[in-house]
Amino acid sequence: MCLGVPMKLIEINYPVGLAEAEGVKREVNLQLLPEDEIKVGDYVIVHVGFAIQKMSPEEAEETWRLLKVIEQGHA
């Protein structure tokens, strides 16, 4: 199974950026998103080190909530 996780961009030096989620910071590749469509503070889905899609803060929060439910083994 492949999994993409929501992360918040905290620094951009295109084509790479620094993103944070749940207290963890990771360098991410931004080349799959147009440079003029992303900014610090945006939420993105990160899959194998690549930001593959922007998402709203609400979508990111809901995704993390669902991931935690799955982790706990509850539906």
Secondary structure, 3 states (H helix, E strand, C coil): CCCCEEEEEEEEECCEEEEEECCEEEEEECCCCCHHHCCCCCEEEEECCEEEEEECHHHHHHHHHHHHHHHHCCC
